[in-house]
Amino acid sequence: MENRKYDCPKCRDTGFILFDDGTGHSYAQPCKCREIKEAKERLARSGLAKEFKAKTFENYRTGGKPQLEDAKRRIRQYTELFHEIKNNRFNSVILSGQVGAGKTHLGTACSVCLIEKGIPVVYMGYREEITNLKSKIMNEQAYSIAVNRFKNASVLFIDDFLKGRLTESDVNIVYEIVNYRYNNNLPFIISTEKTLGGLIDFDEAIGSRLIELSRGWIIVFKGEELNYRLYGGDK
């Protein structure tokens, strides 16, 4: 019989692994490859798959600017060390500050690398997803399903965090997600135009949690000269 080559030898592409409970009965548990597959499918459904493939570390242009070169080096280091730090308290990363410095590009490149390493990443475009969650808030079941996807993601990439006009509903929803992940030590990748002080000003409980989780991995961009939209370059 011809040997079949599986994408996932552990579950033989079924998405589940069978275990014997020691009493003669078997039970199934989802295989890790299901999360990876679902992460890729969510990207495809979001319309961001092509953009994710386009934003890599290789095509992030620094223009010789030391801040950008250091940011690129540090975020790559984060992805390389992720398996070692993912269960530590300081397992998240914040890309903060100057508009147009390529924070989304670096966050995306980081996410792609992690997915390629077999680590599921859920993408959350902040403004769109917060609006979507608020539209479901009167339907308890629909809201729970939607928000749990972000609360329970192995890694959550929130892009353009706190972008736009902020309301009390934003605070409540963001706190629910952040506090759950903080209590369960689940990593974030966050890009935001807010300064660290701006995160605290938005809500001290939320800002302090995110800053704590990202200790050692906070990358702050300062200076209009980093804005490639104004001064050229290609992020």
Number of C-alpha atoms within 10 A of each C-alpha: 3 4 5 8 9 11 10 14 10 15 18 14 15 14 17 17 15 13 11 10 9 7 6 6 8 10 10 11 11 13 18 17 20 17 20 21 15 14 19 18 12 16 18 13 10 12 10 13 15 10 12 18 11 16 20 19 19 9 12 19 17 20 13 8 11 10 17 21 14 13 21 23 12 17 22 17 13 21 18 15 12 18 14 11 15 17 13 14 16 19 25 28 26 26 28 24 20 20 19 20 28 26 28 20 22 23 24 24 25 27 24 23 17 20 19 11 14 14 19 24 28 25 22 19 16 21 18 10 16 18 12 14 19 14 12 16 16 10 10 10 10 13 16 14 12 16 20 13 14 22 21 15 19 19 24 23 27 23 23 20 20 21 14 9 7 11 8 8 14 17 14 12 16 20 18 16 17 21 17 16 23 20 9 13 18 23 27 24 25 24 27 24 22 21 16 18 11 16 21 17 13 14 13 13 14 21 18 15 17 27 19 16 23 22 14 15 21 21 21 19 22 15 11 14 14 22 18 18 15 11 10 11 14 13 20
